[in-house]
Amino acid sequence: MLASVASAVLEGIDGRVVTVEVHVSRGLPGYTIVGLPDAAGRESRERVRAALLSSQLSYPQQRVTVNLAPASVRKSGSGLELAVALGLLCADDALPAGALDGIAVLGELGLDGRIRPVTGVLALVDAFVRAGLEEVIVPAENAPEAALVPAATVRAARTLGELYECLKGELPWPEPAPPPVGDTEELDELLDLADVRGLEGARAALTVAAAGAHHVLLVGPPGVGKTMLARRLPTILPPLSRDEALEVTKVHSAAGLRRGPGLRLDAPLRAPHHSASAVALVGGGSGRVRPGEISLAHRGALFMDELPEFPVAVLESLRQPLEERVVRVCRASGTIEFPADFLLVACANACPCGRGAMHCTCSDVQRARYARRLSAPLLDRFDLRLAVSPGSGERGEPSSAVAARVAVAVERQRQRLHGTRWRRNAHIPAGALLRYLPLDDAARSAWHAVCSQRQLTGRGAARVRRVARTIADLDDRDAVLPADIERAAALREDLW
């Protein structure tokens, strides 16, 4: 009396197929679960037992052993409970042999027999399909999300009793839900770049950042408009492609932050508070390793206001993700990799008091200590660094006009980088600049002159070249002009 049911658990943002083996044998009644389950898995006995009895189904009064294979992988969450219950029914001959052959099962059980939704269904169903299990039983609330996975045949289950009758052929399977449409963030219609008066340099820097995925740092006194400008970044970011939308939806699904059943089509914007810990920002945790804010901002933007107020250890933890666009969380049980391809927009005051040069009350020691909170390697990873001064002016371009120019620049980059693993100018490594970002003699001379005059590091020189290419893309030009190099260098100021 042995039964095996396919299920899955989350590892980071990816699914891991788990075989739930249920053995029912003669002996004193008991229930043992092995295979490195967490506390939720060890507590499954009473939920499974109550759900079966509430559904008018039998619970075997014998010795029950449940094994979660592979035994070397820790399993977290309660999404295996439905598989355990169905395995008990098969092992006890309540379900016909072969009823679950080629079928994967996900779901948490309530004491009344209801099947409750689980987190990360998109990644879990994707893992089933990759393993050749295309027919999947999921909770009814998760069915629209599971239907986003191509080639998956989704069976929605509302209660354990109803599912039992469907598996025996006594009831037809519920009609599938209609395909979900895409989800988009409901942005405030009043947010528009035209509301920011003056600040032409900062507006230009934000446009370049959105077009080429360049990290940008704005420094200036409070009230000058830094935060106001950064909050309007989503109004000019291009929409996500389908592949990007799948990536973003997968990350948010694994984090339990799904907003609706469809793909997320808009670029996410995350804005953590400066009291956030390194784990909250980068990812990790003592239980199941979860994605942090920088992974939730994948394919979108991360806004960090009052950058020097973040703990130094948190800021330094950004250096590797900013360079490699991935996060590797290492644990004794293994290493989990999270995507972290995001655009960092940061704001800061020039000194601790923030009153500006004319009214500053900070001593030289205070200003130096404040500036040291941002290390040189971290500052060097900002493609655009700009001092923002108070000023007034006319309303600038509306977000719709800027977004149109950004879309043109992004499309040029996609065509130029087609067939590579890079999508935007900021992604191109230094070793590929000669091939994908060539310069004519005049532009190369201007680039060498700028690098020599400003004594740029190798990283800084490469970033100036990438920004210059983005400026040319915004002007819909094939060639990078010397003026583009000079403008790119001007957008990379020495702030401290």
N, C-alpha and C positions, 0 to 999 in steps of 0.2 A: 504494500500500500504506500507507494511513493508517487509524488506528483511534482512536476517542475513548471514554473510559470515565469515568463520573462517580464522584467520590470527595469527600472533605472533610477539612479540617484545623480545629483549634481556634483561635479568636481569643478569648482570655480564657476565658469559660465558655460561649461560643456557637460553633456550628459554621459554617464557611464552605465552601460547595460549590466544589469544584475540578474542572475538566475536565482529565483526563490524556490528552494527545494523543501518540500513538506513530506515528512515521514510519519505515519501513524502506525503504531505497533501495540501489541498486547503488553500489559503491565499496569502499574498504578497510574491513575490519571495525573498528568503533569504536562507542563509546557516549557520547553527550552528553546531559546533562540541564540544562535551562534553566527559568527561571521563578522565580528566587529561592528555591531549596531550601536548607535548612540542611545541616550536616555529615552528619546521618543520611540526608537525601535524596541527597546526593552519593555516599554510600557504598552506595547501593542496587544499583548495577550488579552487584557480585559476589554479593550475596544473591539477587537475581533470577536471575542466570545459574545459580548452583549449585542453586537450588530447581527450576528447569525441568529441568535435566539429571538431578537426583536423582529427579524424577517421571517419567522416561522421556519427556520432551517435548523438542522441538527448540528450540535457541537460534539465531536467525538469524545466519549468518556474513556479515553485510552491515553497512552503516552505519545505526546506530540513533540517532534523535533523539527525545528525550522532552521535551515542553513541558508545564509546569504552569500552566494558565490560571485566573484572570487573572494575567498576568506581573508586575503591580505589587504583588501581595500576597506577603509572605514566608511560606513554608510550612515548618513545623517538624514533626518527628516522623517515624516510619517507617510510618505507617498507609496511605501511598499505594502501598506496594510490591506488594500484591496487584493493584491496578488496573494498575500498570505491566506486571506479568507477563501478565495477561489481555489487555492492549492489544497486547503483543508477539505473543501467539497469534492474535489477530484480524488484525493487520497482516500476519502471515506465512501467513494462510489456514489455520491449524490449527484455528480455530473458524469456524463458518459466519457469514456476514454477518448482522448483526442479532441475534446471540445475546445481546448485552448492551444492546440498546435498552430504555430505560426502567428499567434496573437500576443501582443504586448499589453500590459496592464499598468495603469497608474491610478492612484486615488487614496485618499484618507477616509477612514470610516468614522461615522458618528455612532453613538450608542443606540440610536433609533434605526440604524441601517441606512441612513442617508450617506451618499458618497460626496465628500467635500473636496473642493479644489486644492491643488498643490501649486507650489512655486516653480517657475522655470520650465513650464510645459513645452515651450518652443524648442529649447535645447534638448530636452529629454526625447521628444518625438523625433527630432532630427537624428539623434543617436540611434533610435530604433530603425529608421529608414536606412541609415548607413550600414546597419547590421543585417539588413535584409528582412526586417519585420515591418511590413507596410500596413498591416491591420492593427489598429491601436484602440484600446478601450480607455477612455479618459472621463473624468467628471464632466457633467453637462456644462458647468460654468467655464471649463477649460476648452471645450470643443471648438469654439470659434478660433481661439489662438492656435490650437493644434492643427486646424485646417490650413494655416499659413504655410505649413511644410509641404512642398511639392511631393507628389507620389504617395502621400499618406492617406489611408482609408480610415477615417475617424468614426468610432462608435461612441455615442454619448450615453453615459450611465447616470441615472438620477438616484436610484436606490439599489441596495444589494438584492432585494427580492425581485425587482423588475429585471435586473441584469441576469439573475439566475434563470428566470423564465425565458429570456431572450436566448441565452446560451443553449437551453434545452429545445429551442424551436417552438415553444408554446406561445410566444409573443413576437411580433415583428420588431425589428430595431427601430428606434425613434427616427423620424425624418431628420436629415442633417440640416444644420443651420445654414442660412445663406452665406456666401463668402463675405467676410468683413471688409469694409472699406478702410482706407488709411486714416490714421489718427494724426492730428496736428495740434500743436499748442495753441490755445486761445490767447493770442497776444492782445494786449491793450491797444485798441484802435487809436488811442491818442498818442502812442509812442511813435515819433517820427524824427529823423535826423534834422529835419528843417526846424525843429524846436530849439536846437542848439545854435545860438547866435554867436558869431565870431568863431574863434578856435579853428581857423581854417587848417592849420598844420595838424592838429589833432584829428580833425575829420578826415584829412587825407591819409593819415597814418592808419586810421581804423578801416578805411576803404582798402588800402593795400593789404592790411592784415586779413580781411575777409576774403580777398581775391586769391591770395597766395598761401593762406594758412600760416602766416608769420606771427610769432609771439610779439606782444606789444606791451610796453610799460609806460604809463603816463604819470608824471610827477608834477605836483603843483599844490598851491595852498587850498584849504577847504573852501568849498562853494564855487570854485572856478568852473565846474562842469564836467569833471573827470568821470564821476559815477553816472551822471546823466547821459554822457556820451556812451559809456560802456554798456549801459542797460539797453541801448538802442541797437546794439550789434545784431541781435536776432532778426531785425527788420531788413538787413541787407545780406544775410547769409543765404547761399543758394540752397534749394531743396535737396534732399537726399536722393541718390539713385536707389534702385530696388535692392541692389546688393548691400549698399550702405544702410538702407532702412532695415534689412534683415539683421545686420550686425548690431545696430543700435537696439532694436527690439529684443534681440536675444540677451543683451547685457541687462536691459531694464527688466526683462522677465525673470532672469536669474536673481536679480536684487529684490524682486517682489514689488516693483514700481510700475507695473503695467497700468495705463490709463484707459484702455479700451481693447477691443478684440482685434483691431486691425494693425497693420504695420505703422510704425512711427515714421512719418514722412518729413518732419521738420527737424532741423539740427538742434540738439539739446543745448541748453544753457544751464550750467550749475554754478552756484554762488555760495560756497561754504563760508561760515563765520570764522573769524580769525582765531577763535578758541578751539577749532577742530584739531583733533589729534592726528598723528601720522597714520594710524590705522584707518581712521575715517577718511583721510585724503587718498591714501595709496591703496588701501585694501588689506584684508587679513581678518583677524578675529580668533578667539580662543576655540570656538566650535567650528562650524562650517566656514571655510574661508570665503568671504564675500567681497565683491568689487567695491572699491572706494569711489570718491567723488571724481577722480581723474578718469576712471573707467566709465562712469556714468556720463561724463562729458565726451566720450568717444564719438568722433565725427562731428563734434560740435565745439562749444567754447566753454572754458572754465574762467569765471570772473573772480578774482581775488582782490577785494577792496582792502585798503590799509595793509599792503603787503608786508611791511616791516613789523607789523604787530603780530604776525604769525610766529610761533616758536621757531627758533633757528633750525632745530632738528627736522621740523616739518618742511621748511623751505629747502633744506639740503636734500631731502628725500625726493624732491622734484627733478633733480638734475639728470638722473638716468632716464626716467620716463620722457622728459623733454627731448632727449637726444635720440632714444631708440624707439619711442612711441609704443612701448609695451612695459608692463609691470610684472616682475617675477617675485612671487611671495614664496619664500622657502620655509619649509617645515621639516620636522624629522621624518614625516611620512612621505615627503616628496615636494616637488616644486610645482606651483600652479601659476600659469601665465594669463594675465588679463590684458586686453587691448587698451591702449591709452593714446590714441591719435587725436589730440585735441588742440585747439587754439587757446593759448593762455593770454588773457587780458588782465593786467594788473594795474592798480592805482596806488599811489603813495604820496605822502607829504614830503616836503624837502627836509624837514627837521621835526623833532618831537612835538614842539608847540604848534606847528602848522600855521603860524601867523604870517608867513611870508618874510622876505628879506628886510623890509622896512620896519616891521613891528616885531621881529623875532626876539625872544628873550632867552634863547638857548645859549649856553656856553659852547666854546670850541670842543670841549671834551664831550659834552652831550651830543653835539652834532656828529662827532667822529664815531661815538659808540652807536648811534642810530644808523649811520651809514654802514657800519661793519656788520649789521644784521643781514645785509644782502651781500653775499660773497661775490668776489670777482668772477668765479666760474659760473655762478647762477646768472649774474648780470650779462655775461657774455652770450648766454643762450637766448636772450631777447633780440630778435632781429630788428625791432623798432623800439627806440628809447627816446622819449620826447619830454621836454619841460613845457608845461602848460601854464600860460600867464593869464591873469584876468584881462578881459577886454570885452568890447561890444561890437556888434556888427549886424549886417542884414541876415535874414534867414537864408540858409544855404539850400543846396539841392534836397528835395524830399527823398525819403528812403526808397521809393519806387524807382526813381531815376538812378540812384546809386546802385541799387540791386540789379538793375538791367546791365550796367557796365560791369559789375562783378560777375554776372552770369556769362557775359561774353568772354571775360578773362579766364574763367574757370573752364569753359568749353575749349578754349585754345590750349590750355594745359592738358586737358584730357586727350585731345587729339595728338598733341606732341608726345605725351608719355604713354600712348596706347601700346599695350604689349609689355609694359614694365610693371613692377610692383608698386610704383610711385604714382600718386594722383595729383599732387600739387607741387609747385616750385620749391616750397620749403622742405619737401620730402627727399629731394635729390641729394645723394651723398656727395662729398667733395670729389671723390674719385670719378664721378660721372658728369661733372660740370662741363668738361671740355666737349663731351659728346652731345649733351642735351641742352646746355646753355652756352653755345659758342658766342664769342665776341669778335668783331672785326678789329683791325689794327687800332683805329681811333679809340674805340671803347676799351680795348685792352690796355692801351697806354693810360687812359683816364683811371682805370681800375688800379693799375700798379701805382700810379701817383697818389691816389687816395689811400691805399694800403700803407704806402711808405710815409706819407704825411701824418696819418693818424696812428701809425705804429700798431696796426691791427694784428691780432692773433690770426692763426690760420683759420680758426672757426669764424672769427669776425669777418675776415676777407671773403670767405665763402658765402656768408649770410648777406653781405652787401651785394654780391653778384646775383644771388637769388632774388633779392628785393628789386634790383634793377630790372630783372627779367619780368617780374610781376608788374612793375610800372609800365613797361612796354606792352604787356598783355592788356592792361587796362586801357591803353591808347589804341589797342587793336593793331599793333605793329609787329612785324617779324624781326626787325633788327633792334638791338639794344644800342641806344645812342650814348655818347659821353655825358649828355645832360641827365640821362637816367641814372648813371653811376653816381654823379654828383648829388642828385636828389636823394638816392638811396643812402648815401653817406650822411647827408644832412638829417635824415630821419633816425640816425643812430648817434645821438648826442652822449657826451660824457657828463653824467648827471651829478656824480659825487667825486 
